Amino acid sequence: MTMAADPPSVLSRFSRIMADRPLIPLILLLIGLVVVLQIMQPGILNERWISNTMKFAIPLAMLAACQTLTMLTGGIDLSAGTVATIAAFVTATLTPLIGAPEAIGIALAVALVVGLLNGFGVAICRVHPLIMTLGTGLIATGCLLVYQRFVISTGTEIPGFLVWLGTGRTLGMPNGLFVFVPFAILLIWGQRRTGFGRLLYAVGSNEAAARLSGVRVWQVHLALYSLSGFIAGLTGLLYLGLVKTASLSLALPLDLPSVAAAVVGGTSIFGGRGGYGGTIIGALILTVLATMLTLLQMPEGGRRILFGAIILAVTAVYIRLTDRT
Amino acid sequence: MMRVLSNNGWTVGLAGLLVVLLIATKLIQPNFGVSGLDSLARAALPFALATVGMAVVVIAGGIDLSIAAMMSVASVTGAVLMDGATDGQAGLAVLAVLGVGLAMGAINGALIVLTRVPDIVVTLAMLFVWQGVALLILNAPGGAAAPWLRGLIVGGVTLPGVPAALTEWLPKAVVFLLICVAVIWLPIRRSKLGLSFYAIGSDTLAAFRSGVAVGQTRVAAYAVCGLFAALGGLAVTMSTGIGEPIPGPYLLASVAAVVLGGVVLGGGRGGLLGPILAVFVLRLVRLDLTLLSVDPNVAAIVEGLIMVVVVMLGGVLAMRGRRA
């Protein structure tokens, strides 16, 4: 009898720990993946590899910040990839014309405008965020393509310090960390310790209750989507320095993985639960996973299948583990 | 009569818009006629079928981000099976593709129900999976389509015993679309299953307490979506003659058309006629802009603007209605 009674209690204690510290299973998973990688390819685990993994995880994690923040209120920002692409492309094409600081300023302003537009639609017209950001993404892509025809002859130039940020190393670690570490600290601090951060959780958990407690929900949404656009713009700049070519579909391949990173990181797509800490681990997990699938030397199709299946499995297990009900 | 009109105000408005756009097209391009209508209908066919599939899932309160990937699986499956097949075998291949579509949709639905992961996340993950499956089946565009299948959607309708001039303006692709939708959707809509779709879409808990098997209904809705995605994939193969492993722009377009067609995201309201009309409205806008020799990229901006503005207006109107 005791044999039959024991396992559930151990399991429930285990799951309570998991629910209280949702980052633990994610970190365990990340370590597990790295160990598997080391077994698959002994000796891969060196400073250079770690630095490379971080280098590619940083833009993903930053773009996933847009998804995390908007998901906390129950929304999503599907225009993030497009905005990042536009910021990168505008910077690269305007730098030879008007100089780097001005170009970056214009790029970030454009990103902010798209974010404001999203915020306007979601906050004031009450459009579903999925639709609104999809629509602005479409419009922005169209504008980018039209814009591209006007600057096709000017050539591109990537500001030197963006390249330094994107590809350079200091003490073996990528320089992108100089941007990313303050950024992450600010977000993690902001989501719990500032009024705005707590408002995001409040609106996401129960919008009606938040409204009745005197929260002006539309202001929160407006600020949130503008912030999301701005972060996406920043990501675009960083990614530009990393890839070192300006293309019209630069950050688009990051769009859906950024959603996946936030989801794998434990942020609930219905709002009110999760945080940026998990998202960073989620982005690292996805990057390590991509390396692993490349090493497997599978056909492209098989790799995509595994990628999708693993995202689904991780999310399903994670939801089971951390479910408080 | 008035009640029918006011209940279907959105659909009637869309139909009116479609007529206006058709007249505008005729004015812009005076020799726009039977062949123009035919190529428009053929281009719109995969979009329309994807939209119908998406609309069914949205009505049932979900969303399926993997629809374009499922279409490419169906497209390559069909093209590979039909390559070098006789007419009879091609018929079997079509049935097989439809079965594959149903199965893919049912897998999506079952995963959503079993894992309790939100539908957006599951179908996002399955998007990668189905893309991978399509690439495994066919690495590059290839395969073939049976000629009689192509015949189904090319050209105008000709009925024996009726003068050709009376019927040939009606593109076969439209008839094909209407028959597919009627054969699959009408029996469902009339049955308990269709009612259950709307029930779980508007209030899952209430539906559950009224005795609707929520899980099974959800799986069924996704299976129907998969079936339409398979038809959409077949339509791609039918109109191009090859299988296409890389998904087209059907995901965004279908969501746009569903919303423009008056189906409410979140579920429970709307029909299938509105989204179908919306597809044709969007394609016609694009065609008109092309005929006016506007940059196709500007056309994309206009399309996005239409979608956003319409949805914004809808949101504002809905708020007004609630206050009144």
Chai-1 contact restraints between the chains, C-beta under 6 A:
chainA,res_idxA,chainB,res_idxB,connection_type,confidence,min_distance_angstrom,max_distance_angstrom,comment,restraint_id
A,G121,B,M312,contact,1.0,0.0,6.0,A-B,restraint_1
A,C125,B,M312,contact,1.0,0.0,6.0,A-B,restraint_2
A,C125,B,G315,contact,1.0,0.0,6.0,A-B,restraint_3
A,C125,B,V316,contact,1.0,0.0,6.0,A-B,restraint_4
A,R126,B,G315,contact,1.0,0.0,6.0,A-B,restraint_5
A,V127,B,V311,contact,1.0,0.0,6.0,A-B,restraint_6
A,V127,B,M312,contact,1.0,0.0,6.0,A-B,restraint_7
A,V127,B,G315,contact,1.0,0.0,6.0,A-B,restraint_8
A,H128,B,L265,contact,1.0,0.0,6.0,A-B,restraint_9
A,I131,B,V259,contact,1.0,0.0,6.0,A-B,restraint_10
A,I131,B,V311,contact,1.0,0.0,6.0,A-B,restraint_11
A,G135,B,G304,contact,1.0,0.0,6.0,A-B,restraint_12
A,G135,B,M307,contact,1.0,0.0,6.0,A-B,restraint_13
A,G135,B,V308,contact,1.0,0.0,6.0,A-B,restraint_14
A,L138,B,G304,contact,1.0,0.0,6.0,A-B,restraint_15
A,I139,B,I301,contact,1.0,0.0,6.0,A-B,restraint_16
A,I139,B,G304,contact,1.0,0.0,6.0,A-B,restraint_17
A,I139,B,L305,contact,1.0,0.0,6.0,A-B,restraint_18
A,G142,B,N297,contact,1.0,0.0,6.0,A-B,restraint_19
A,G142,B,A300,contact,1.0,0.0,6.0,A-B,restraint_20
A,G142,B,I301,contact,1.0,0.0,6.0,A-B,restraint_21
A,C143,B,I301,contact,1.0,0.0,6.0,A-B,restraint_22
A,L145,B,N297,contact,1.0,0.0,6.0,A-B,restraint_23
A,V146,B,N297,contact,1.0,0.0,6.0,A-B,restraint_24
A,V263,B,V121,contact,1.0,0.0,6.0,A-B,restraint_25
A,I269,B,P118,contact,1.0,0.0,6.0,A-B,restraint_26
A,I269,B,I120,contact,1.0,0.0,6.0,A-B,restraint_27
A,E300,B,L135,contact,1.0,0.0,6.0,A-B,restraint_28
A,G301,B,G132,contact,1.0,0.0,6.0,A-B,restraint_29
A,G301,B,L135,contact,1.0,0.0,6.0,A-B,restraint_30
A,G301,B,L136,contact,1.0,0.0,6.0,A-B,restraint_31
A,R304,B,F128,contact,1.0,0.0,6.0,A-B,restraint_32
A,R304,B,Q131,contact,1.0,0.0,6.0,A-B,restraint_33
A,R304,B,G132,contact,1.0,0.0,6.0,A-B,restraint_34
A,I305,B,V129,contact,1.0,0.0,6.0,A-B,restraint_35
A,I305,B,G132,contact,1.0,0.0,6.0,A-B,restraint_36
A,F307,B,F128,contact,1.0,0.0,6.0,A-B,restraint_37
A,G308,B,A125,contact,1.0,0.0,6.0,A-B,restraint_38
A,G308,B,F128,contact,1.0,0.0,6.0,A-B,restraint_39
A,G308,B,V129,contact,1.0,0.0,6.0,A-B,restraint_40
A,I311,B,A125,contact,1.0,0.0,6.0,A-B,restraint_41
A,L312,B,A125,contact,1.0,0.0,6.0,A-B,restraint_42
A,T315,B,V117,contact,1.0,0.0,6.0,A-B,restraint_43
A,T315,B,V121,contact,1.0,0.0,6.0,A-B,restraint_44
A,A316,B,T115,contact,1.0,0.0,6.0,A-B,restraint_45
A,A316,B,V117,contact,1.0,0.0,6.0,A-B,restraint_46
A,I319,B,V117,contact,1.0,0.0,6.0,A-B,restraint_47
